[in-house]
Amino acid sequence: MSQRDHKLADFAFLWANAQVVKKIGLQAGIHIDQPIGIWNYIRIADDIVGQMPAGRILDWGCGYGQMTYLLRQRGLNVTPFDLGDPRHKQLPAIPICRDLAAINTTHPTNLPFRTGVFDAVLSCGVLEHVDEYSQPGNELRSLHEIARVLRPGGLFLIYQLPQQYAWQEALIRRLRLGYAHPRRYTEAEIVAMLLEHGYTIQRIRRANLIPKNLTGMPAYIRSAYSRLSKPLITLDGWVSNMPGMKHVAGVLEIAARREGLLGVE
């Protein structure tokens, strides 16, 4: 099977899951309910494999497992992890969850893994919610704990991190159109946080100057937008990183490398 065929199969599987999610009324499936959102996850998975073609990666805050699925399809050894009581947590009856086998814990920051066991840790739309759903200070504690479970030289890969001056977030807040992230970051702020916790910055990019989510828009607009998913994602990669435009793009994408950290080794 060609690389193109693999991507088409990935899309078909996630789209089928989106239809099940819609049928059972599961609100948490909103991130895969539009084709452009699925193709964006596929783009992220390909970008991750470009940085680490093999190895063990922790999907930190895996949710229902779309990134775990995509990375496993690309040959990575993925450990999915999420908050929840392992004695009682039940995943919905959707295909993507059947083989997820996520590890759960109720502690908001402590990870149930040995020191230095992962080659990489992925945060895809997770870090910004830590303090929001627990308590102030847990965001920084999480950065320390992620550094602990990474091997020296391991990668911390951050995607979908809301940017402070994102135009879409500002519009949503101003017009009260729906949920807007209470926690947003400038490049200088997240870089300082990562450096303080023993990481060196390998790469910083922006994405989502072009919206990936049209929830609430008329069906005919969403349909037309979906037909242009892949060229829009390619275009977004260019315009989101243009001088003068990048600071109002939706999200930051950061690759940081874990160095020796006092108190972690």
C-alpha positions in Angstrom: 0.0 0.0 0.0 1.3 3.4 -0.9 1.8 6.3 1.5 -1.2 8.0 -0.1 -3.3 4.9 0.3 -2.3 4.6 4.0 -3.4 8.2 4.6 -6.7 7.6 2.8 -7.3 4.6 5.0 -6.5 6.6 8.1 -9.0 9.2 7.0 -11.7 6.7 6.3 -11.3 5.0 9.7 -11.4 8.3 11.6 -14.3 9.6 9.5 -16.2 6.4 10.2 -15.6 7.0 13.9 -16.9 10.6 13.6 -20.1 9.3 12.2 -20.6 6.9 15.2 -19.7 9.8 17.5 -22.4 11.9 15.8 -25.0 9.1 16.0 -24.6 8.6 19.7 -24.4 12.3 20.5 -20.9 12.3 22.0 -19.8 15.9 22.2 -16.1 15.1 22.9 -15.8 13.8 19.3 -16.0 17.3 17.9 -12.3 17.4 16.9 -12.9 14.7 14.2 -16.3 15.7 13.1 -15.0 17.6 10.0 -12.7 16.3 7.3 -10.2 19.2 7.6 -9.8 18.4 11.3 -9.0 14.8 10.5 -6.5 15.7 7.8 -4.9 18.1 10.3 -4.4 15.2 12.8 -2.9 13.2 9.9 -0.5 16.1 9.2 0.5 16.2 12.8 1.2 12.5 12.9 3.3 12.7 9.8 5.2 15.6 11.3 5.9 13.6 14.5 7.2 10.6 12.6 9.5 12.9 10.6 11.1 13.9 13.8 11.3 10.4 15.4 10.8 7.6 12.9 10.9 5.0 15.7 10.8 4.8 19.5 8.4 4.8 22.4 6.1 7.8 22.8 3.7 8.8 25.5 0.4 10.2 24.2 -0.2 12.4 27.2 -3.9 13.2 27.6 -4.9 10.8 24.8 -8.7 11.3 25.0 -10.3 8.8 22.7 -7.1 8.0 20.9 -7.0 9.6 17.5 -3.3 10.4 17.8 -2.5 7.1 19.4 -4.1 5.4 16.4 -2.3 7.4 13.8 1.1 7.0 15.4 0.6 3.3 15.8 -0.3 3.1 12.2 3.1 4.7 11.5 5.1 2.2 13.5 5.7 4.0 16.8 5.4 2.3 20.1 2.7 4.4 21.7 1.6 4.4 25.3 -1.8 6.3 25.6 -2.4 8.0 29.0 -5.3 10.0 30.4 -6.8 11.1 33.6 -9.5 9.0 35.1 -10.2 6.3 37.7 -8.9 3.0 36.2 -11.5 1.1 38.2 -14.5 2.9 36.7 -13.5 4.7 33.5 -15.4 3.4 30.5 -14.7 4.5 27.0 -17.6 5.0 24.6 -18.5 2.2 22.1 -16.7 3.6 19.1 -14.2 1.6 17.0 -11.2 3.7 17.8 -11.5 3.0 21.5 -11.5 -0.8 21.2 -7.8 -1.3 21.1 -6.7 1.9 22.9 -5.7 0.2 26.2 -5.0 3.6 27.8 -3.4 3.9 31.2 -5.3 6.0 33.7 -4.6 7.7 37.0 -6.5 10.1 39.1 -3.5 12.2 40.1 -3.5 15.5 38.1 0.3 15.6 37.6 2.1 12.4 38.7 2.7 10.0 35.9 2.8 6.2 36.7 5.9 5.5 34.7 9.6 5.0 35.4 12.1 7.8 35.0 13.6 8.1 31.5 11.4 5.5 29.9 10.1 7.4 26.9 11.8 8.7 23.8 9.1 11.3 23.3 6.0 12.8 25.0 3.2 14.2 22.9 0.9 17.0 24.1 -1.7 17.6 21.5 -4.2 20.1 22.8 -3.6 19.1 26.4 -1.1 21.4 28.2 -3.3 24.5 28.1 -6.1 22.6 30.0 -4.0 21.4 33.0 -4.6 24.3 35.3 -8.1 24.9 33.9 -9.3 21.5 35.0 -7.2 21.1 38.2 -5.5 23.9 40.0 -3.0 26.7 39.4 0.6 25.4 39.4 -0.1 22.0 38.0 0.9 23.1 34.5 4.5 23.7 35.8 4.4 20.5 37.8 3.4 18.6 34.7 6.4 20.0 32.7 8.7 18.8 35.5 7.0 15.3 35.5 7.2 15.0 31.7 10.9 15.8 31.9 11.3 13.0 34.4 9.7 10.3 32.3 11.7 11.4 29.2 15.1 9.9 28.6 17.9 12.5 28.3 17.7 13.9 24.8 14.1 12.8 24.4 11.6 15.0 22.7 8.6 16.9 24.1 6.3 17.6 21.2 3.6 20.2 21.7 0.8 20.8 19.2 -2.5 22.7 19.3 -1.1 25.1 22.0 -3.4 28.2 21.9 -1.5 31.4 21.0 -2.1 34.6 23.0 -3.1 36.9 20.2 -4.9 34.3 17.9 -7.5 36.2 15.9 -10.1 33.4 16.0 -9.9 33.2 19.8 -10.3 37.0 20.1 -13.3 36.9 17.8 -15.0 34.1 19.7 -14.5 35.9 23.0 -15.6 39.3 21.6 -18.8 38.0 20.0 -19.4 35.2 22.6 -19.6 32.6 19.9 -18.6 29.7 22.1 -15.7 28.2 24.0 -12.4 30.1 24.0 -9.3 28.9 25.8 -8.8 30.8 29.1 -5.1 29.8 28.9 -3.1 31.1 26.0 0.6 31.6 25.4 3.1 33.9 23.8 6.2 32.3 22.3 8.4 34.0 24.9 6.3 32.7 27.7 6.2 29.0 26.7 9.9 29.1 25.8 10.8 30.5 29.2 8.7 27.8 30.9 10.4 25.0 28.9 13.9 26.3 29.5 13.3 26.6 33.2 12.3 23.0 33.3 15.3 21.6 31.5 14.3 21.6 27.9 16.1 23.2 24.9 14.0 24.4 22.0 14.4 22.6 18.7 11.7 24.2 16.6 8.8 26.6 16.9 6.1 26.9 14.3 2.5 28.3 14.0 -0.6 26.8 12.5 -4.4 27.4 12.3 -4.4 30.9 10.9 -6.9 29.3 8.6 -9.7 27.8 10.8 -9.9 24.0 11.1 -13.3 24.0 12.9 -16.5 25.4 11.4 -18.9 24.0 14.0 -22.1 26.0 13.9 -21.7 27.2 10.3 -24.3 26.2 7.7 -23.9 22.8 6.2 -23.3 24.0 2.6 -20.3 26.1 3.8 -18.8 23.3 5.8 -19.3 21.0 2.8 -17.5 23.3 0.4 -14.7 23.9 3.0 -14.2 20.2 3.5 -13.7 19.6 -0.2 -10.6 21.9 0.0 -9.2 20.4 3.2 -5.8 19.3 2.0 -4.9 22.4 0.0 -6.2 24.6 2.9 -3.9 22.8 5.3 -0.9 23.3 3.0 -1.8 26.9 2.6 -2.2 27.3 6.3 1.4 26.0 6.8 2.7 28.9 4.7 0.6 31.8 5.9 0.7 30.9 9.6 4.4 31.4 9.6 4.7 34.5 7.6 6.2 37.6 9.3 3.4 39.8 10.5 0.8 37.0 10.3 2.3 34.4 12.6 1.5 36.2 15.8 -2.3 36.0 15.2 -2.2 32.4 14.1 -4.3 30.0 16.2 -1.7 27.7 17.8 2.0 27.1 18.5 3.7 23.9 17.6 6.9 23.3 19.5 9.6 20.6 19.6 11.7 20.7 22.7 14.5 18.4 23.8 14.9 17.2 27.4 18.4 17.9 28.7 19.8 16.9 32.1 17.6 18.4 34.8 18.5 18.9 38.4 16.1 16.9 40.5 15.0 14.7 37.7 18.0 12.6 37.0 
